[in-house]
Amino acid sequence: MEIAYIGMGGNVPSSAGEPEATLAAALVRLGTLGRVVRRSRLYSTAPVGFADQPRFVNAAVAVETDLSARELLDALLGIEREFGRDRAHAIPNGPRTLDLDILLYGQLLLREPGIEVPHPRLAERAFVLVPLSEIAPEVVVPGLNRSVKELLESLYANATHKTDAVTAFDSNLWAGA
């Protein structure tokens, strides 16, 4: 069994409802891939890249699983499709119903076609590092040899200005998932 850290996000409604309802429903589905052992709070986050879209709802989840990294990725992509995401026809960095990314998978360092673990842009994204730091601050990121907390501190230290880019919020839907 390995602990996989999954980044979750979305900013447009799915069949489950608004993004926070989608993430809560997707969390239940993640439980079928292993045992959910930790989850962050929900965060409202500013879009990155394609800015003309609604804010995102993001979270991070730790799942203990016996799936390989490739099997886990395939399962995550299947869950995305269940919630209406069509990666083939989407705008890069554009609006989406659900985004599920493998951020870390134990201490695995993997670079193969279609899969990179740790996530290649993990250290550049506050919307990933903030919720991940909440549930796994001391985990050392393979290949970077720095903890999640250290990566977040470095990202903030190098930021040119502070914004409301990542803001925690409470949700009854998430609390009950």
C-alpha positions in Angstrom: 0.0 0.0 0.0 1.2 3.5 -0.8 -0.1 6.9 0.2 -1.0 8.9 -2.9 -1.7 12.6 -2.6 -4.4 13.8 -5.0 -5.1 17.4 -5.9 -8.8 18.1 -6.5 -10.3 21.1 -8.3 -13.2 22.4 -10.3 -14.9 25.7 -11.2 -18.1 24.9 -13.2 -21.1 22.8 -12.2 -21.2 19.0 -12.9 -24.1 16.6 -12.6 -23.4 16.6 -8.9 -24.0 20.4 -8.7 -21.7 23.3 -7.9 -18.0 22.7 -7.6 -18.0 22.1 -3.8 -20.7 19.5 -4.3 -18.7 17.9 -7.2 -15.6 17.7 -5.0 -17.6 16.1 -2.1 -19.1 13.5 -4.5 -15.7 12.9 -6.1 -14.2 12.4 -2.6 -16.7 9.5 -2.1 -15.6 8.0 -5.4 -11.9 8.3 -4.3 -12.8 6.1 -1.4 -13.4 3.2 -3.9 -9.7 3.4 -5.0 -8.4 2.9 -1.5 -8.8 4.4 1.9 -9.0 8.2 2.3 -6.8 8.9 5.2 -6.6 12.7 5.2 -8.3 15.6 3.5 -7.7 19.3 3.5 -10.3 22.0 3.9 -11.8 23.5 0.7 -10.1 26.5 -0.8 -11.4 29.2 -3.2 -8.6 29.9 -5.6 -7.9 32.3 -8.4 -7.6 30.8 -11.9 -4.0 30.3 -13.3 -3.2 30.7 -17.0 -6.6 31.4 -18.5 -7.9 34.1 -16.2 -11.3 34.8 -17.7 -13.2 32.1 -15.8 -14.7 31.6 -12.3 -12.6 31.0 -9.3 -11.8 27.3 -8.5 -12.6 25.2 -5.5 -9.5 23.1 -4.6 -8.5 20.5 -2.0 -5.9 17.8 -1.4 -6.6 14.3 -0.3 -4.4 11.5 0.9 -5.5 8.0 -0.3 -3.9 4.8 0.9 -4.1 2.5 -2.2 -2.8 -0.7 -3.6 -3.2 0.6 -7.2 0.0 1.4 -9.2 0.5 5.1 -10.1 -0.6 4.3 -13.7 -3.7 2.4 -12.5 -4.5 5.3 -10.1 -4.2 7.8 -12.9 -6.5 5.8 -15.2 -9.1 5.6 -12.4 -8.8 9.3 -11.7 -9.4 10.1 -15.3 -12.4 7.8 -15.3 -13.8 9.7 -12.3 -13.3 13.0 -14.1 -15.3 11.7 -17.1 -18.1 10.5 -14.7 -18.4 14.2 -13.6 -18.5 15.5 -17.2 -14.9 16.5 -17.9 -13.7 16.0 -21.5 -10.0 16.7 -21.5 -9.8 16.1 -25.3 -12.0 19.1 -26.1 -11.2 21.4 -23.2 -9.4 24.8 -23.3 -6.0 24.3 -21.7 -6.1 25.6 -18.1 -9.8 26.5 -18.8 -13.0 25.9 -16.9 -13.6 22.3 -15.8 -16.1 20.3 -13.8 -13.4 18.2 -12.1 -9.7 18.0 -12.1 -7.9 15.1 -10.3 -4.1 15.1 -10.3 -1.6 12.7 -8.6 0.6 15.2 -6.7 2.7 12.6 -4.9 2.7 8.8 -4.8 4.9 7.6 -1.9 8.5 8.5 -2.8 8.0 7.5 -6.4 9.8 9.6 -9.1 8.2 8.7 -12.4 8.5 10.3 -15.8 6.7 8.4 -18.6 4.5 9.3 -21.5 1.2 10.5 -20.0 2.3 10.4 -16.3 4.7 12.5 -14.2 5.0 12.0 -10.5 5.5 14.2 -8.5 3.2 16.5 -10.4 5.6 18.6 -12.6 4.2 22.0 -11.5 3.6 21.2 -7.9 6.2 23.6 -6.5 4.9 26.5 -8.6 1.2 26.5 -7.5 -0.1 27.9 -4.3 -3.5 26.3 -5.0 -1.8 22.9 -4.8 0.7 23.6 -2.1 -1.6 25.3 0.4 -4.1 22.4 0.8 -1.3 19.8 0.5 0.7 21.5 3.2 -2.4 21.3 5.4 -2.4 17.5 5.3 1.3 16.7 4.5 3.6 19.5 5.5 6.6 17.4 6.3 6.4 15.0 3.3 9.6 15.4 1.2 8.9 15.8 -2.5 11.0 13.3 -4.5 13.4 15.0 -6.9 13.2 18.3 -5.1 14.4 17.0 -1.7 12.3 19.7 0.1 9.2 19.3 2.2 5.9 20.5 1.1 6.0 23.2 3.8 9.4 24.4 2.6 8.2 24.6 -1.0 5.2 26.6 0.1 7.4 29.0 2.2 9.7 29.4 -0.8 6.8 30.1 -3.1 5.4 32.8 -0.8 8.9 34.3 -0.2 9.4 34.8 -3.9 5.9 36.1 -4.5 5.8 39.7 -5.7 2.6 40.5 -3.8 0.1 38.9 -1.5 -3.4 38.3 -2.8 -6.6 36.4 -2.1 -5.4 33.8 -4.6 -6.0 30.9 -2.1 -8.6 31.3 0.6 -10.0 28.6 2.9 -13.8 28.3 3.3 -16.2 26.0 5.1 -18.7 23.8 3.4 -21.4 21.6 4.9 -21.2 19.5 1.7 -17.5 18.8 2.2 -17.8 18.3 6.0 -20.5 15.6 5.3 -18.7 13.8 2.5 
